[in-house]
Amino acid sequence: MWRDPGTPADSYYQVRPECTDVPKTRFKIKAGKTLSVRKWQAAFTPEGYLDIGKTLS
């Protein structure tokens, strides 16, 4: 009741038509849920590549 159930990410991030074996995601986009500055900076390497492993652990 009080929490945002979220919007399915599939409605925002479209899968390319040539990708046919992609599983449906359970990720939901929720209002007000963002990464902190510290976690955002930890998610990327100094070269600018995404390294989400440090953020998830």
Backbone as CSV, one residue per row, in Angstrom:
resi,resn,N_x,N_y,N_z,CA_x,CA_y,CA_z,C_x,C_y,C_z
1,MET,0.816,-1.184,0.000,0.000,0.000,0.000,0.867,1.259,0.000
2,TRP,1.895,1.315,0.875,2.708,2.514,0.983,3.895,2.510,0.047
3,ARG,4.258,1.353,-0.431,5.446,1.261,-1.282,5.072,1.246,-2.754
4,ASP,5.960,1.806,-3.540,5.781,1.811,-4.992,6.076,0.410,-5.514
5,PRO,5.109,-0.262,-6.157,5.378,-1.610,-6.671,6.374,-1.605,-7.821
6,GLY,6.575,-0.470,-8.433,7.561,-0.365,-9.507,6.973,-0.620,-10.874
7,THR,7.717,-0.194,-11.861,7.356,-0.392,-13.255,8.303,-1.427,-13.836
8,PRO,7.806,-2.425,-14.554,8.722,-3.407,-15.147,9.746,-2.726,-16.049
9,ALA,10.990,-3.143,-15.919,12.068,-2.536,-16.703,11.915,-2.840,-18.188
10,ASP,11.218,-3.919,-18.522,11.030,-4.271,-19.928,10.250,-3.200,-20.682
11,SER,9.424,-2.440,-19.962,8.655,-1.397,-20.631,9.511,-0.158,-20.921
12,TYR,10.630,-0.014,-20.234,11.502,1.147,-20.438,12.739,0.804,-21.251
13,TYR,13.378,-0.308,-20.907,14.578,-0.758,-21.614,14.181,-1.857,-22.586
14,GLN,13.997,-1.498,-23.835,13.547,-2.447,-24.846,14.670,-3.404,-25.241
15,VAL,14.314,-4.662,-25.458,15.266,-5.672,-25.923,15.331,-5.590,-27.441
16,ARG,16.537,-5.681,-27.973,16.700,-5.609,-29.428,15.965,-6.764,-30.106
17,PRO,15.362,-6.525,-31.266,14.579,-7.554,-31.962,15.393,-8.801,-32.311
18,GLU,16.701,-8.662,-32.575,17.495,-9.831,-32.954,17.830,-10.726,-31.758
19,CYS,17.555,-10.272,-30.540,17.802,-11.085,-29.342,16.516,-11.825,-28.995
20,THR,16.497,-13.125,-29.250,15.268,-13.890,-29.051,15.281,-14.756,-27.800
21,ASP,16.455,-15.050,-27.244,16.521,-15.959,-26.100,16.783,-15.225,-24.783
22,VAL,16.285,-14.007,-24.650,16.497,-13.202,-23.452,15.395,-13.512,-22.445
23,PRO,15.766,-13.885,-21.201,14.732,-14.155,-20.197,14.060,-12.859,-19.743
24,LYS,12.833,-12.964,-19.290,12.113,-11.792,-18.791,12.719,-11.403,-17.445
25,THR,13.002,-10.131,-17.269,13.639,-9.666,-16.044,12.625,-9.474,-14.923
26,ARG,13.089,-9.627,-13.692,12.246,-9.353,-12.533,12.553,-7.978,-11.944
27,PHE,13.506,-7.266,-12.568,13.891,-5.941,-12.095,12.749,-4.960,-12.320
28,LYS,12.462,-4.152,-11.303,11.417,-3.138,-11.417,12.020,-1.775,-11.101
29,ILE,11.621,-0.779,-11.873,12.072,0.590,-11.650,11.170,1.208,-10.593
30,LYS,11.768,1.678,-9.492,10.991,2.251,-8.399,11.354,3.714,-8.200
31,ALA,10.356,4.521,-7.965,10.575,5.950,-7.756,11.334,6.181,-6.461
32,GLY,12.314,7.068,-6.508,13.062,7.425,-5.311,14.184,6.478,-4.956
33,LYS,14.380,5.414,-5.707,15.441,4.452,-5.426,16.592,4.698,-6.387
34,THR,17.644,5.328,-5.903,18.805,5.612,-6.735,20.064,5.200,-5.992
35,LEU,21.169,5.108,-6.711,22.450,4.815,-6.084,23.004,6.080,-5.441
36,SER,23.634,5.909,-4.289,24.313,7.045,-3.668,25.532,7.405,-4.513
37,VAL,26.108,8.557,-4.259,27.293,8.998,-4.999,28.418,7.994,-4.807
38,ARG,28.609,7.529,-3.572,29.675,6.569,-3.278,29.481,5.274,-4.053
39,LYS,28.260,4.746,-4.057,27.998,3.500,-4.788,28.079,3.712,-6.296
40,TRP,27.636,4.863,-6.780,27.712,5.157,-8.213,29.168,5.186,-8.661
41,GLN,30.028,5.851,-7.894,31.441,5.921,-8.247,32.118,4.566,-8.109
42,ALA,31.678,3.742,-7.160,32.248,2.407,-6.984,31.838,1.472,-8.116
43,ALA,30.756,1.792,-8.812,30.256,0.930,-9.882,31.089,1.025,-11.147
44,PHE,31.968,2.023,-11.251,32.760,2.221,-12.461,34.245,2.167,-12.151
45,THR,35.014,1.636,-13.085,36.468,1.612,-12.960,37.007,3.007,-13.271
46,PRO,38.266,3.291,-12.921,38.839,4.608,-13.257,38.835,4.899,-14.759
47,GLU,38.817,3.836,-15.587,38.777,4.033,-17.041,37.368,4.314,-17.549
48,GLY,36.352,4.198,-16.679,34.982,4.477,-17.073,34.164,3.260,-17.442
49,TYR,34.692,2.048,-17.211,33.954,0.826,-17.519,33.089,0.419,-16.336
50,LEU,31.925,-0.123,-16.627,31.015,-0.571,-15.585,31.571,-1.802,-14.897
51,ASP,31.625,-1.780,-13.562,32.062,-2.909,-12.748,31.095,-3.002,-11.578
52,ILE,29.892,-3.473,-11.844,28.801,-3.457,-10.870,29.031,-4.428,-9.714
53,GLY,29.978,-5.349,-9.846,30.252,-6.327,-8.793,30.583,-5.689,-7.458
54,LYS,31.336,-4.600,-7.461,31.687,-3.923,-6.208,30.460,-3.280,-5.571
55,THR,29.518,-2.870,-6.367,28.321,-2.217,-5.850,27.352,-3.228,-5.253
56,LEU,27.260,-4.401,-5.855,26.309,-5.404,-5.395,26.765,-6.140,-4.151
57,SER,28.057,-6.207,-3.915,28.538,-6.965,-2.751,28.654,-6.104,-1.520
